Amino acid sequence: MTIERAVSPAQRALAILGDDLTESTLKRYLDGIPGVDAVGLEQRAAALGTRSIKTTSKAWALDRIIELIDLTTLEGADTPGKVRSLVAKAVLPDPSDLSTPQVAAVCVYGDMVPYAVEALGAAHSAGTDEGINVAAVATAFPSGRASLAVKLADTADAVAAGADEIDMVIDRGAFLSGRYGRVFDEIVAVKEACRRDDGSFAHLKVILETGELNTYDNVRRASWLAILAGGDFIKTSTGKVAPAATLPVTLLMLEVVRDWHRLTGEQIGVKPAGGIRSSKDAIKYVVTVAETVGEEWLQPHLFRFGASSLLNDVLLQRQKMKTGHYSGADYVTID
């Protein structure tokens, strides 16, 4: 007689699935999630994307977009100097207008966390609700192809260095082959690796890499899995795989978060990342959030844009609204 392996316990999953938390019960639950009406989803996203907003609302939206940005550099050529420049821009996005809000976070590789923390200085949130967070990608980002021990060490090192948030990647190979228990266990273990010495946790964003999941059904299933395992945010993409964030996929993930909130009363964050470069596109996401889960979600602890070049376009649009004319690209710093 074979004893089925129980997956790691997670409070959310236990509350939804009960004490009998095994590979088969998890798979049965996830496979039982209704399929996505792809045509209906894309039509809803297209309709939301055509909504126009008034001038006063646009000014508010541009400032809010800045406040929701994870200003990102994730290149093999990153240096401490580049991270310091990124931090300077995060703290003071537009030196010509001191009323410009600061971004939510800077997002870097784990070995760059100490430089980001040092450069932020007093502007670093350091686990509080004030200031700018430091987010670190981890778990063998972007591929996720490493042993669990390496992934956990990657996470723990970043947290020890001062990271306030961890952006992990799921094992897409395991997910696509139906090994949901393995993906679940890894997320639970990474969540535990986010624990600080004082018992608090760095926030965990779970990257689904939706461009590799192939179907909307898989995106919905992976979103539920990430939430059940303890993710604080569900994130579309690493930005290294095409397609990255799309409006239909983000809408679908927002609908999962909405359904989870209705079921449990708990709020989960959503982060579209990769490919959102213009203010016009970002405003479509703001409208989609407001119409799907409500304006309450338009706060840094519940919604983020993962972006590097988006901030520049928002700053140029903001200057246009104040001066009446477009500034050249050289009026903002080069990323």
C-alpha positions in Angstrom: 0.0 0.0 0.0 1.4 3.4 -1.0 1.1 6.3 1.4 0.5 9.5 -0.6 2.9 12.3 0.2 1.2 15.2 2.0 2.2 18.6 0.7 3.6 21.3 3.0 1.0 22.9 5.2 -0.1 26.5 4.4 -2.7 28.2 6.4 -4.7 29.4 3.4 -4.8 26.0 1.7 -5.7 24.3 4.9 -8.6 26.7 5.4 -9.9 26.0 1.9 -9.0 22.4 1.3 -9.2 21.1 4.9 -6.7 19.0 6.9 -6.4 16.4 4.1 -3.9 18.5 2.1 -2.3 16.1 -0.4 -1.1 16.1 -4.0 -4.4 14.7 -5.1 -6.7 17.0 -3.2 -4.7 20.0 -4.4 -4.8 18.8 -8.0 -8.5 17.9 -7.8 -9.2 21.4 -6.5 -7.2 23.3 -9.1 -8.4 21.1 -12.0 -11.9 21.8 -10.8 -11.6 25.5 -11.3 -14.0 26.6 -14.1 -12.4 27.2 -17.5 -11.9 30.8 -18.8 -14.1 32.2 -21.5 -11.2 33.5 -23.6 -13.4 35.5 -26.0 -15.3 37.1 -23.2 -12.1 37.9 -21.3 -10.5 39.6 -24.3 -13.6 41.5 -25.1 -13.8 42.8 -21.5 -10.2 43.8 -21.6 -10.6 45.6 -24.9 -13.6 47.5 -23.6 -11.8 48.6 -20.5 -8.9 49.6 -22.6 -11.0 52.1 -24.5 -12.3 54.0 -21.5 -11.3 57.7 -21.5 -10.7 59.7 -18.4 -11.0 63.5 -17.7 -8.1 65.8 -17.5 -8.3 66.1 -13.7 -8.6 62.3 -13.4 -5.6 61.9 -15.7 -3.4 64.2 -13.5 -4.4 62.0 -10.5 -3.8 58.8 -12.5 -0.3 59.9 -13.6 0.8 60.6 -10.0 -0.8 57.3 -8.8 1.1 55.4 -11.5 4.4 56.7 -10.3 3.5 55.7 -6.7 2.8 52.2 -8.0 6.0 51.6 -9.9 8.7 49.1 -9.0 11.6 50.9 -10.7 13.6 48.0 -12.1 17.0 47.1 -13.4 17.6 43.4 -14.0 20.6 43.1 -16.3 23.7 41.0 -16.2 25.7 44.3 -16.6 24.2 45.9 -13.5 26.7 47.6 -11.3 26.6 49.3 -7.9 26.8 52.7 -9.7 23.8 51.9 -11.9 21.8 50.8 -8.8 22.7 54.1 -7.1 21.5 56.0 -10.1 18.3 54.0 -10.1 17.7 54.8 -6.4 18.4 58.5 -7.0 15.7 58.6 -9.7 13.3 56.6 -7.4 13.8 59.2 -4.6 13.6 62.2 -6.9 12.0 61.3 -10.2 11.8 64.8 -11.6 14.3 67.3 -10.0 12.5 70.1 -11.8 9.3 69.4 -9.9 9.6 68.5 -6.3 5.9 67.7 -6.0 6.5 64.6 -8.1 5.7 61.5 -5.9 8.3 58.8 -5.2 8.0 55.3 -6.6 6.9 52.3 -4.5 10.1 50.3 -4.8 13.3 49.6 -6.6 13.7 46.1 -7.9 17.2 44.6 -8.3 19.1 41.3 -8.3 19.8 40.0 -4.8 23.5 40.8 -4.8 22.6 44.5 -5.5 20.3 44.8 -2.5 23.0 46.1 -0.1 23.8 48.9 -2.6 20.2 49.8 -3.0 19.6 49.9 0.8 22.7 52.0 1.3 21.8 54.5 -1.4 18.3 54.9 -0.1 19.4 55.7 3.4 16.7 57.4 5.3 14.3 57.0 2.3 14.3 53.2 2.8 11.1 51.9 4.2 13.0 49.2 6.2 9.8 47.2 6.8 7.6 50.2 7.6 4.8 51.7 5.7 6.8 54.9 4.9 9.5 55.3 2.3 10.7 53.2 -0.7 10.9 49.4 -0.5 13.8 47.3 -1.9 12.5 44.4 -3.9 14.9 41.5 -5.0 14.3 38.9 -7.6 15.2 35.4 -6.3 14.8 31.7 -6.8 17.1 31.5 -9.8 15.3 34.3 -11.6 14.3 34.3 -14.4 14.4 30.6 -15.3 13.8 29.1 -11.9 16.0 26.2 -12.8 17.9 25.4 -9.7 17.7 23.2 -6.7 15.3 24.2 -3.8 18.3 24.6 -1.6 19.8 27.2 -4.0 16.5 29.0 -4.3 16.0 29.2 -0.5 19.6 30.5 0.0 19.0 33.0 -2.8 15.9 34.3 -0.9 17.4 34.2 2.6 20.5 36.1 1.4 18.4 38.9 -0.1 16.2 39.2 3.0 19.3 39.3 5.3 20.7 42.1 3.1 17.6 44.2 3.7 15.2 43.3 0.9 11.6 44.2 1.9 10.1 42.2 -0.9 11.0 39.0 -2.8 9.9 38.4 -6.4 10.2 34.6 -6.9 9.6 32.5 -10.0 7.6 29.4 -10.0 8.8 26.1 -11.6 6.9 26.3 -14.8 8.1 22.9 -15.9 6.6 21.3 -12.8 3.4 23.3 -13.2 2.9 22.4 -16.9 3.5 18.7 -16.2 0.8 18.8 -13.5 3.1 18.5 -10.5 1.2 21.2 -8.5 2.3 19.9 -5.2 5.9 20.6 -6.1 5.1 24.2 -7.1 3.0 24.6 -3.9 5.8 23.2 -1.7 8.4 25.5 -3.2 6.3 28.6 -2.7 5.6 27.6 0.9 9.3 27.1 1.5 10.3 30.4 -0.1 7.7 32.2 2.0 9.3 30.7 5.1 12.7 31.8 3.8 11.3 35.4 3.7 11.1 35.3 7.6 13.3 37.9 9.3 15.1 37.5 12.6 12.3 39.4 14.4 9.7 37.0 13.1 8.2 39.3 10.4 8.3 38.5 6.7 9.4 40.2 3.6 6.5 40.4 1.2 6.4 37.6 -1.4 5.5 38.2 -5.0 5.0 35.0 -7.0 5.9 35.4 -10.7 3.8 33.0 -12.9 5.7 33.8 -16.2 2.3 33.8 -18.0 4.0 33.9 -21.4 5.1 30.3 -20.8 1.8 29.0 -19.4 0.2 28.9 -22.8 -3.5 29.2 -21.8 -5.8 31.4 -19.8 -6.9 28.3 -17.9 -3.3 27.7 -16.7 -2.9 31.4 -15.7 -6.1 31.2 -13.6 -5.0 27.8 -12.1 -1.5 29.1 -11.3 -2.9 32.2 -9.7 -5.0 30.2 -7.3 -2.1 27.9 -6.6 0.2 30.9 -5.7 -2.4 32.4 -3.4 -3.1 29.1 -1.7 0.6 28.6 -1.0 1.0 32.0 0.7 1.9 34.6 -2.0 1.2 38.2 -1.0 1.2 39.2 -4.7 0.7 37.4 -8.0 2.9 38.8 -10.7 2.6 38.2 -14.5 6.1 38.0 -15.8 9.9 38.3 -15.4 10.0 40.7 -18.3 12.5 38.3 -20.0 9.9 36.2 -21.9 7.4 37.4 -24.6 4.6 38.0 -24.2 5.0 39.7 -20.8 2.2 41.6 -19.2 -1.0 41.9 -21.3 -4.3 43.5 -20.3 -6.4 40.3 -20.7 -4.0 38.3 -18.5 -3.8 41.0 -15.8 -7.6 41.3 -15.9 -7.9 37.5 -15.4 -5.5 37.7 -12.4 -7.4 40.6 -10.9 -10.6 38.5 -11.2 -8.9 35.7 -9.2 -7.9 38.2 -6.6 -11.5 39.6 -6.5 -12.9 36.1 -6.1 -10.4 35.3 -3.3 -11.4 38.4 -1.5 -15.1 37.5 -1.8 -14.3 34.0 -0.5 -12.0 34.9 2.4 -12.0 38.7 3.0 -8.2 38.7 2.3 -6.6 41.1 -0.1 -3.9 39.9 -2.5 -1.8 42.1 -4.7 -1.3 42.0 -8.4 1.8 43.1 -10.4 1.9 43.2 -14.2 5.5 43.4 -15.3 7.2 43.8 -18.6 6.2 45.6 -21.8 4.2 48.5 -20.1 6.1 51.5 -21.4 3.6 54.3 -22.0 1.4 56.3 -19.8 -1.5 55.5 -22.1 -1.1 51.8 -21.5 -0.6 52.2 -17.8 -3.8 54.2 -17.5 -5.6 51.2 -19.1 -4.4 49.1 -16.3 -5.5 51.6 -13.7 -9.0 51.7 -15.1 -9.0 47.9 -15.2 -8.0 47.6 -11.6 -10.7 50.2 -10.5 -13.4 48.5 -12.5 -12.5 44.9 -11.4 -11.5 45.1 -7.8 -12.1 48.7 -6.9 -10.0 51.8 -6.4 -9.0 50.5 -3.0 -6.5 48.2 -4.9 -4.7 51.2 -6.4 -2.3 51.3 -3.5 1.3 50.1 -3.4 0.6 47.2 -1.1 -2.0 45.9 -3.5 -0.9 46.8 -7.0 2.4 47.5 -8.7 3.8 48.1 -12.2 7.1 46.3 -12.9 8.8 48.7 -15.2 12.0 50.4 -16.2 11.1 52.9 -19.0 7.4 53.6 -17.9 8.5 56.3 -15.4 10.1 58.5 -18.1 7.0 58.6 -20.2 4.8 59.4 -17.2 7.1 62.2 -16.2 7.0 63.6 -19.8 3.2 63.4 -19.8 3.1 65.1 -16.3 5.3 67.9 -17.6 3.0 68.3 -20.6 -0.1 68.8 -18.4 1.7 71.4 -16.3 3.4 73.4 -19.1 1.1 72.8 -22.1 3.8 71.5 -24.3 5.8 68.3 -24.7 9.3 68.1 -23.3 12.0 66.2 -25.2 13.2 62.9 -24.0 16.4 64.6 -22.8 14.4 66.3 -20.1 14.3 63.1 -18.1 17.2 60.9 -17.1 18.1 57.9 -19.3 17.4 54.6 -17.7 
